[in-house]
Amino acid sequence: MSAEPIEDSDEANEIEWEINDLVAEHGSERAALRAVLHDFNVLLADADRSVSRGFLRGVFSQGARPVREPKA
């Protein structure tokens, strides 16, 4: 029997581990949810800007928004 854990690529299981890590990091489910909502609001505010903060840093995700063709 091997001492190494078997890697499970099941997406639901990965999400459960993410949730467990978040709760462990923040101390409670309520604090973890508060942190997730804060991050979500920051992302929404960035999406509402005319120029994304991520774009200014040069890490804007291609395809996140449709490319607009220049008007002739």
Secondary structure, DSSP 4 states (H G I P E B T S, - for coil): --SSPPP---HHHHHHHHHHHHHHHHSSHHHHHHHHHHHHHHHHHHHHSSS-HHHHTT-PPTTSSPPPPPP-
